[in-house]
């Protein structure tokens, strides 16, 4: 019997369209002898849909028309395990369920997909899911939390100054002085929990800092400011596995058109942009980025990057496939971890093909890792089979002192 895999994509983040491409690529890559992929699309208004028509990338050009052809659903826990996709609204008569899934395969990038929110939803539904768990997703999405965890373990990351929106409003002068004293100019300003280079800007002096910060605050309420490396090479490495056992992919050097890698660099590169059809039916996604594989770095530097990629994955508690992005300061060949992408664009399949693992094998291993985690969790104790209320004296249902004190 085939394992029914619900592939979740779309979402409400600014990376919605990229997620659609990555999701359709994953569906197209799955081994149909083992798995039955079921497309589950989240529209920007947070409504779920399913239907075969969702697997056609061309159909998204007329999104309103597409959504008229597919079924609106609600994922709910099934009585016999897994998740059922229930028609929305639930009909009074006739069949209520559209499909059932055994494993969730999230490919939602960015906010509410890659930050632990969706993973928490799967936990409550009690369904196995691919990729990082709630804690690892949350830590990986928040650049500040990630850097603090890595710094504590001795992994090299850039110095930074971070703050919330209300702090900038109340303490702008003090924060600006702190940035100038600790980092100097130029600096790069980033939303703490967004991906795809959204909201990122460069400030080269105090005059431009305010406008760059204000622009970034329109995308996120928490920002991180780092020194800008002027002579920079960006190299990425993917990791597949879990904290117990992991392996690394080929390295890539990502080419950029400006001082920083932009959204256009990532998704509208020289391969024809994100609408290009080469490679898979789902389009190109991150595959379209201008890159050099393998990255033209020394064997010594390559080994250092691979080791740091594994360390980052392990410290954050990664699972499934992730991509760790590095910055190399050409001035002294110093390597810094920039960020981890816990659901990378196109699932980084293009980094695994050069080392002999095709996209089909990659999706298979991700699903098997999800099932392994579920088996391991079944051995753990999450609750105690007792009723503390039945052990208390009759208090007429009132929450008095006796029932409220810990013993």
C-alpha positions in Angstrom: 0.0 0.0 0.0 1.4 3.4 -0.9 2.0 6.0 1.7 -0.3 9.0 1.2 1.8 12.2 1.4 0.1 15.6 1.7 2.3 18.2 0.1 1.5 21.6 1.7 2.5 24.7 -0.2 1.4 28.3 -0.9 0.8 30.2 2.4 0.4 33.8 3.3 4.1 35.0 3.3 5.8 37.1 0.7 7.3 33.8 -0.5 4.0 32.4 -1.6 4.7 32.0 -5.3 8.1 30.5 -4.6 6.5 28.0 -2.3 4.1 26.9 -5.0 7.0 26.2 -7.3 8.9 24.3 -4.7 5.8 22.3 -3.7 5.0 21.3 -7.3 8.6 20.3 -7.9 8.5 18.0 -4.8 5.2 16.4 -6.1 6.7 15.9 -9.5 9.8 14.2 -8.0 8.1 11.7 -5.7 8.4 8.0 -6.4 4.9 7.0 -7.4 5.6 3.3 -6.8 6.0 4.2 -3.1 4.0 7.3 -2.5 0.7 8.9 -3.4 1.3 12.7 -3.4 -1.7 14.8 -2.6 -1.5 18.6 -3.3 -2.7 20.9 -0.5 -2.6 24.6 -1.4 -3.0 27.4 1.1 -4.3 30.5 -0.5 -3.2 34.0 0.7 -6.5 34.3 2.6 -5.5 31.2 4.7 -8.0 28.9 3.0 -6.9 25.3 2.1 -7.6 23.7 -1.3 -6.9 20.3 -2.9 -7.4 18.8 -6.3 -5.3 17.5 -9.2 -5.6 20.8 -11.1 -3.3 22.3 -8.5 -0.3 20.4 -9.9 -0.3 22.5 -13.1 1.9 25.5 -12.7 0.3 27.2 -15.7 -3.1 27.2 -13.9 -1.9 29.7 -11.4 -1.8 32.4 -14.0 -5.6 32.6 -13.5 -5.7 32.0 -9.8 -9.4 32.9 -9.4 -10.3 30.5 -12.1 -8.1 27.7 -10.6 -9.7 28.0 -7.2 -13.2 27.5 -8.8 -12.0 24.1 -10.2 -10.6 22.6 -6.9 -12.1 21.7 -3.6 -11.9 23.9 -0.5 -11.0 21.7 2.5 -10.1 21.7 6.2 -7.3 19.4 7.4 -8.6 17.5 10.6 -7.3 14.6 12.6 -8.6 11.2 11.5 -10.1 8.8 13.9 -7.8 6.0 12.7 -4.7 8.2 12.6 -3.3 10.6 10.0 -5.3 13.5 8.6 -8.4 13.7 6.5 -9.1 16.6 4.2 -12.7 17.5 5.0 -14.9 19.5 2.6 -15.5 23.1 3.6 -18.2 23.7 4.4 -19.1 20.2 5.6 -22.1 19.0 3.6 -25.2 17.8 5.4 -25.5 14.9 3.1 -23.1 12.8 1.1 -19.4 12.3 1.4 -17.6 14.7 3.8 -13.9 13.6 3.2 -12.0 14.3 0.1 -8.7 12.4 0.9 -6.6 11.1 3.8 -2.9 11.6 4.3 -0.4 9.6 6.3 2.5 12.0 6.2 2.6 15.8 5.9 5.3 17.3 3.6 5.4 21.0 4.2 6.9 23.2 1.5 5.7 26.6 2.7 8.5 29.1 2.8 8.7 32.0 5.3 6.3 33.3 7.9 3.7 30.8 9.1 5.3 28.0 7.1 8.9 27.8 8.0 8.8 29.4 11.5 7.2 26.5 13.5 3.6 27.6 13.2 2.6 25.0 10.6 4.8 22.4 12.4 2.8 23.0 15.6 -0.4 22.5 13.6 0.9 19.1 12.5 1.8 18.2 16.1 -1.7 18.9 17.2 -3.1 16.8 14.4 -0.7 14.1 15.5 0.6 13.4 11.9 4.2 12.7 11.0 5.8 15.6 9.0 9.0 16.2 7.1 11.6 18.7 8.0 12.5 20.5 11.2 10.2 20.3 14.3 8.6 23.3 16.0 11.6 24.4 18.1 14.2 24.0 15.3 12.0 25.8 12.8 11.3 28.7 15.2 15.0 29.0 16.1 16.1 28.8 12.5 13.6 31.4 11.3 14.6 34.0 13.8 18.1 35.2 12.8 18.8 36.6 16.3 17.9 33.4 18.2 19.9 31.4 15.6 23.0 33.5 16.0 22.8 33.5 19.8 22.6 29.7 19.8 25.5 29.3 17.3 27.6 31.9 19.1 27.2 30.1 22.4 28.7 27.0 20.7 31.6 28.8 19.1 30.2 28.8 15.6 31.4 32.0 13.8 28.7 34.6 13.1 28.9 38.3 12.5 28.6 40.8 15.4 25.2 42.5 15.5 22.9 45.0 17.1 19.2 44.0 17.2 16.1 45.7 18.5 12.3 45.8 18.3 10.2 48.4 16.6 9.1 50.1 19.8 12.8 50.3 20.9 13.7 52.1 17.7 10.8 54.6 18.3 11.8 55.3 21.9 15.6 54.9 21.8 16.6 55.7 18.2 19.5 57.9 19.1 21.0 55.4 21.6 20.6 52.5 19.1 22.1 54.5 16.3 25.1 55.3 18.5 25.4 51.7 19.5 25.4 50.6 15.8 28.1 53.2 15.0 30.3 52.3 17.9 30.0 48.5 17.7 29.7 48.0 14.0 30.6 51.1 12.1 29.5 51.8 8.5 28.4 50.4 6.1 25.9 48.1 7.7 23.2 45.8 6.5 19.7 45.9 8.0 17.6 42.8 8.0 14.2 41.7 9.3 14.9 39.1 12.0 12.4 36.5 10.7 11.9 36.9 6.9 13.6 35.1 4.1 14.3 35.6 0.3 16.1 38.9 1.0 12.8 40.6 1.6 13.2 43.9 3.5 17.0 44.0 3.5 18.8 47.3 3.0 22.3 48.8 3.3 23.1 52.0 5.3 26.4 53.6 4.4 26.1 56.5 6.9 24.0 57.8 9.7 21.8 59.7 7.2 20.7 56.6 5.4 20.4 54.4 8.5 17.1 55.9 9.6 15.4 55.4 6.2 16.7 51.8 5.8 15.5 50.9 9.3 12.1 52.4 8.7 11.7 50.5 5.4 12.7 47.2 7.1 10.2 47.8 9.9 7.4 47.8 7.3 8.1 44.1 6.9 8.9 42.9 10.5 8.8 44.3 14.0 12.2 43.0 15.0 15.5 43.9 13.1 19.1 42.8 13.2 21.9 45.1 12.0 25.3 43.6 10.9 28.5 45.0 9.4 28.5 44.8 5.6 31.4 42.7 4.2 32.5 44.7 1.2 34.5 41.9 -0.5 32.2 39.0 -0.1 31.6 35.6 -1.5 28.4 33.8 -0.6 28.5 30.0 -0.5 25.7 27.6 0.4 25.7 24.0 1.6 22.7 21.7 2.1 22.4 19.2 5.0 20.2 16.1 5.0 19.5 14.0 8.1 18.8 14.5 11.7 20.9 15.3 14.8 21.9 11.6 15.0 23.2 11.3 11.4 23.6 13.8 8.6 25.4 14.4 5.3 26.3 17.4 3.3 25.7 18.3 -0.4 27.9 19.9 -3.0 28.7 23.6 -2.3 27.5 26.4 -4.5 28.7 30.0 -4.9 25.7 32.2 -5.5 26.3 35.1 -7.8 24.7 38.5 -7.1 24.1 41.7 -9.1 24.5 44.1 -6.2 26.2 44.3 -2.8 23.6 41.9 -1.4 21.8 38.9 -2.9 18.4 40.2 -3.9 15.0 38.5 -4.3 15.5 38.9 -8.1 18.9 37.3 -7.9 17.4 34.3 -6.1 14.3 33.7 -8.2 14.8 35.5 -11.5 18.3 34.5 -12.4 19.9 33.5 -15.7 17.9 30.3 -16.1 14.8 32.1 -17.1 13.3 33.1 -13.7 10.7 31.4 -11.6 8.3 30.8 -14.5 10.9 28.7 -16.4 9.9 25.1 -17.1 13.3 23.5 -17.3 14.0 20.5 -15.1 10.6 19.9 -13.6 6.9 20.6 -14.2 6.8 22.9 -11.3 9.2 25.6 -12.7 12.7 26.5 -11.6 12.4 28.2 -8.2 15.8 28.5 -6.5 17.2 26.4 -9.3 17.0 29.5 -11.5 19.5 31.4 -9.4 22.9 32.2 -11.0 25.4 30.0 -9.3 28.6 28.0 -9.7 28.5 24.3 -8.6 30.8 23.2 -7.1 31.8 26.5 -5.5 35.4 27.5 -6.5 36.9 27.4 -3.1 39.9 25.5 -1.7 39.6 22.0 -0.4 40.5 23.3 3.1 37.8 26.0 3.0 35.3 23.5 1.6 35.9 21.1 4.4 35.5 23.9 7.0 32.2 25.0 5.5 30.8 21.4 5.5 31.8 21.0 9.1 30.2 24.3 10.1 27.0 23.3 8.1 26.7 20.1 10.1 27.4 21.9 13.4 24.7 24.5 12.6 22.2 21.8 11.7 23.0 19.8 14.9 22.9 22.8 17.3 19.6 23.9 16.0 18.2 20.4 16.1 17.6 20.2 12.3 15.8 17.4 10.5 15.0 16.6 6.9 16.8 18.9 4.4 18.1 22.4 5.1 20.4 24.8 3.5 23.0 26.8 5.4 24.2 30.0 3.8 27.7 31.2 4.5 29.6 34.5 3.9 33.3 34.4 3.2 35.2 37.7 3.8 37.8 37.6 0.9 40.0 39.9 2.9 41.1 37.2 5.3 39.2 34.1 4.0 37.1 34.2 7.3 33.9 32.1 7.1 30.7 33.2 8.9 27.3 31.4 9.1 24.7 33.8 7.7 21.5 31.8 8.1 19.8 28.4 7.9 16.8 27.8 5.6 14.8 25.0 7.2 12.6 24.6 4.1 14.9 25.8 1.3 13.7 26.9 -2.1 13.4 23.9 -4.4 14.4 21.8 -1.3 18.0 22.4 -2.6 17.7 19.3 -4.9 20.2 20.9 -7.3 22.9 20.7 -4.6 22.3 17.0 -4.1 22.3 15.9 -7.8 26.1 16.5 -8.2 26.8 14.1 -5.3 24.6 11.4 -6.8 21.3 11.9 -5.0 18.5 12.9 -7.4 15.3 14.7 -6.3 13.3 11.5 -6.1 15.8 10.0 -3.6 15.9 13.2 -1.7 12.1 13.3 -1.1 12.2 9.6 -0.2 14.8 10.2 2.5 12.9 13.2 3.9 9.7 11.1 4.3 11.6 8.3 5.9 13.2 10.7 8.4 9.7 11.9 9.3 8.6 8.4 10.0 11.8 7.7 12.0 11.1 10.8 14.2 7.5 9.6 14.7 8.7 6.1 15.8 11.2 7.7 18.2 8.5 10.0 19.7 6.2 7.0 20.3 8.6 5.8 22.9 8.5 9.1 24.9 6.1 10.0 27.7 4.2 13.2 27.1 1.4 12.8 29.7 0.7 10.9 32.9 -2.3 8.6 33.0 -3.9 10.1 36.1 -6.6 12.5 37.1 -5.4 14.9 39.8 -8.9 16.2 40.2 -10.1 12.8 41.4 -7.4 12.8 44.1 -8.7 16.0 45.7 -11.3 16.2 48.4 -14.8 17.3 47.6 -14.4 21.1 47.2 -17.8 21.7 45.6 -16.1 22.4 42.3 -14.4 25.5 43.7 -10.7 26.3 43.0 -9.7 27.0 46.6 -6.3 26.9 48.2 -6.2 23.2 48.7 -6.7 22.4 45.0 -4.3 25.1 43.9 -1.2 24.4 45.8 1.6 22.2 44.4 2.9 19.5 46.7 
